[in-house]
């Protein structure tokens, strides 16, 4: 009879320390890699919103001056 893992698939309590450390490092690298893409995405979004807002402001100023 096999023992079930009570705490879910991410419970490493029954694994050797080296295996847990490697798994933790792999998860951290994956998370950091995803966060890097997330930061770039937010930067691009902010820059595009700023450019759009500036363009609309210039159009409004141009229309008011005519």
Protein Blocks (a to p, Z undefined) as FASTA:
>chain_A
ZZddfkbjklcklpcfklmmmmmmmmmmmmmmmmmmmmmmmmmmmmmmmmmmmmmmmmmm
mmmmZZ
